[in-house]
């Protein structure tokens, strides 16, 4: 096991870390004390220097996102924490909230100071009720200790944080759908522009950040942006959490520096492929990114640019490792069923395309398919890609196209011709 600097998981296994007392005992809220002595723009500059990029999947520079928020509009600014985490294969945010909730609260208060925001929400997916209870308990402790409320740590800054439970809709992980849902409407993505930074929640300036993005902030404020930028690669700075599942000896959540070799990660950190089997494929960033064959994994590094060059994406870091026994046709059918079920139905190409693709694949597995169905699936993918308001259709297209192209013979084996 490689020893690396931990930003998120330092205290994750320490007893009592959920409590305010233990969190403070281990240095918690020191970063907030420091941030309270800084100017809001100085906090933003520190985050810019750190090179921190959004950890929800898009990888957009966090400091730059904050600097898009207009000042003195006469409207309040809102910070929304995206804890919807619905991407299949991803469970890192759950671990952070369940084991170290005050780390998230401290990160959020720092972000609110930078943005001069006085009301913030944590949008948690419906299935995470037990996690929401842990976070709510931590918020109550923070209010009781004067960390939240009318006067944050006795300073002239007021902040309220509330938890809002979703109803388990994948689409609400997309920031504008999350905003719609939080306002009490159906979780439909909005057409952009206007972007949330200018007109988001309640038509006011809004920043939506992922849990992992926000929990990086206390470390950055404590150690300085330059220390964060010194880790990782030239364009992918810092560390990244990977939720790893599938055919490996040690599934779980791992934190490594960006730029870590993929095969070293699987073999050294995750204990290699289980039962001595051979690696067949890796989905590196959650079910919506293109799959890599075992041969393609060689030499690939775990960072935004390297994975893009390899024809896939880092995404949310939900890594699914597949061994030689995996039936790729069945695996793709499960993924396609998920996206057909989760399409909100607002855009016709997605509403019809996801359902159609799932149906064709189910038909194929039932032995009723023809070889022409494989080309039909690729044609459906072409008709969906880039033709919708949000990227859900593209999230279905990427696995469909990569699975069919790289493992075509496995799909042809089901054809009756």
Secondary structure in CASP SS format (residue, H / E / C, confidence):
PFRMAT SS
TARGET T0000
AUTHOR 0000-0000-0000
METHOD secondary structure of the structure
MODEL  1
X C 1.00
X C 1.00
X C 1.00
X C 1.00
X C 1.00
X C 1.00
X C 1.00
X C 1.00
X C 1.00
X C 1.00
X C 1.00
X C 1.00
X C 1.00
X C 1.00
X C 1.00
X C 1.00
X C 1.00
X C 1.00
X C 1.00
X H 1.00
X H 1.00
X H 1.00
X H 1.00
X H 1.00
X H 1.00
X C 1.00
X C 1.00
X C 1.00
X C 1.00
X H 1.00
X H 1.00
X H 1.00
X H 1.00
X H 1.00
X H 1.00
X C 1.00
X C 1.00
X C 1.00
X C 1.00
X H 1.00
X H 1.00
X H 1.00
X H 1.00
X H 1.00
X H 1.00
X H 1.00
X H 1.00
X H 1.00
X H 1.00
X H 1.00
X C 1.00
X C 1.00
X E 1.00
X C 1.00
X C 1.00
X C 1.00
X C 1.00
X C 1.00
X C 1.00
X C 1.00
X E 1.00
X H 1.00
X H 1.00
X H 1.00
X H 1.00
X H 1.00
X H 1.00
X C 1.00
X C 1.00
X C 1.00
X C 1.00
X C 1.00
X C 1.00
X C 1.00
X C 1.00
X C 1.00
X C 1.00
X E 1.00
X E 1.00
X E 1.00
X E 1.00
X E 1.00
X E 1.00
X C 1.00
X C 1.00
X C 1.00
X C 1.00
X C 1.00
X C 1.00
X C 1.00
X C 1.00
X H 1.00
X H 1.00
X H 1.00
X H 1.00
X H 1.00
X H 1.00
X H 1.00
X H 1.00
X C 1.00
X H 1.00
X H 1.00
X H 1.00
X H 1.00
X H 1.00
X H 1.00
X H 1.00
X H 1.00
X H 1.00
X H 1.00
X H 1.00
X H 1.00
X H 1.00
X H 1.00
X H 1.00
X C 1.00
X C 1.00
X C 1.00
X E 1.00
X E 1.00
X E 1.00
X E 1.00
X E 1.00
X E 1.00
X C 1.00
X H 1.00
X H 1.00
X H 1.00
X H 1.00
X H 1.00
X H 1.00
X H 1.00
X H 1.00
X H 1.00
X H 1.00
X H 1.00
X H 1.00
X H 1.00
X H 1.00
X H 1.00
X H 1.00
X H 1.00
X H 1.00
X H 1.00
X C 1.00
X C 1.00
X C 1.00
X C 1.00
X E 1.00
X C 1.00
X C 1.00
X H 1.00
X H 1.00
X H 1.00
X C 1.00
X C 1.00
X C 1.00
X C 1.00
X E 1.00
X E 1.00
X E 1.00
X E 1.00
X E 1.00
X E 1.00
X E 1.00
X C 1.00
X C 1.00
X C 1.00
X C 1.00
X H 1.00
X H 1.00
X H 1.00
X H 1.00
X C 1.00
X H 1.00
X H 1.00
X H 1.00
X H 1.00
X H 1.00
X H 1.00
X H 1.00
X H 1.00
X C 1.00
X C 1.00
X C 1.00
X C 1.00
X C 1.00
X C 1.00
X C 1.00
X C 1.00
X C 1.00
X C 1.00
X C 1.00
X C 1.00
X C 1.00
X C 1.00
X C 1.00
X C 1.00
X C 1.00
X C 1.00
X H 1.00
X H 1.00
X H 1.00
X C 1.00
X C 1.00
X E 1.00
X E 1.00
X E 1.00
X E 1.00
X E 1.00
X H 1.00
X H 1.00
X H 1.00
X H 1.00
X H 1.00
X C 1.00
X H 1.00
X H 1.00
X H 1.00
X H 1.00
X H 1.00
X H 1.00
X H 1.00
X C 1.00
X H 1.00
X H 1.00
X H 1.00
X H 1.00
X H 1.00
X C 1.00
X C 1.00
X E 1.00
X C 1.00
X C 1.00
X C 1.00
X C 1.00
X E 1.00
X C 1.00
X E 1.00
X E 1.00
X E 1.00
X E 1.00
X E 1.00
X E 1.00
X E 1.00
X E 1.00
X C 1.00
X E 1.00
X C 1.00
X C 1.00
X C 1.00
X E 1.00
X E 1.00
X E 1.00
X E 1.00
X E 1.00
X E 1.00
X C 1.00
X C 1.00
X E 1.00
X E 1.00
X H 1.00
X H 1.00
X H 1.00
X H 1.00
X H 1.00
X H 1.00
X H 1.00
X H 1.00
X C 1.00
X C 1.00
X C 1.00
X E 1.00
X H 1.00
X H 1.00
X H 1.00
X C 1.00
X C 1.00
X E 1.00
X E 1.00
X E 1.00
X E 1.00
X E 1.00
X C 1.00
X C 1.00
X C 1.00
X C 1.00
X C 1.00
X C 1.00
X C 1.00
X C 1.00
X E 1.00
X E 1.00
X H 1.00
X H 1.00
X H 1.00
X H 1.00
X C 1.00
X C 1.00
X C 1.00
X E 1.00
X E 1.00
X C 1.00
X H 1.00
X H 1.00
X H 1.00
X H 1.00
X H 1.00
X H 1.00
X C 1.00
X C 1.00
X C 1.00
X C 1.00
X C 1.00
X C 1.00
X C 1.00
X C 1.00
X E 1.00
X E 1.00
X E 1.00
X E 1.00
X E 1.00
X E 1.00
X C 1.00
X C 1.00
X C 1.00
X C 1.00
X H 1.00
X H 1.00
X H 1.00
X H 1.00
X H 1.00
X H 1.00
X H 1.00
X H 1.00
X H 1.00
X H 1.00
X H 1.00
X H 1.00
X H 1.00
X H 1.00
X H 1.00
X C 1.00
X C 1.00
X C 1.00
X C 1.00
X C 1.00
X H 1.00
X H 1.00
X H 1.00
X H 1.00
X H 1.00
X H 1.00
X H 1.00
X H 1.00
X H 1.00
X H 1.00
X H 1.00
X H 1.00
X H 1.00
X H 1.00
X H 1.00
X H 1.00
X H 1.00
X H 1.00
X C 1.00
X C 1.00
X C 1.00
X C 1.00
X C 1.00
X C 1.00
X H 1.00
X H 1.00
X H 1.00
X H 1.00
X H 1.00
X H 1.00
X H 1.00
X H 1.00
X H 1.00
X H 1.00
X H 1.00
X H 1.00
X H 1.00
X C 1.00
X C 1.00
X C 1.00
X C 1.00
X C 1.00
X C 1.00
X C 1.00
X H 1.00
X H 1.00
X H 1.00
X H 1.00
X H 1.00
X H 1.00
X H 1.00
X H 1.00
X H 1.00
X H 1.00
X H 1.00
X H 1.00
X H 1.00
X H 1.00
X H 1.00
X C 1.00
X H 1.00
X H 1.00
X H 1.00
X H 1.00
X H 1.00
X C 1.00
X C 1.00
X C 1.00
X C 1.00
X C 1.00
END
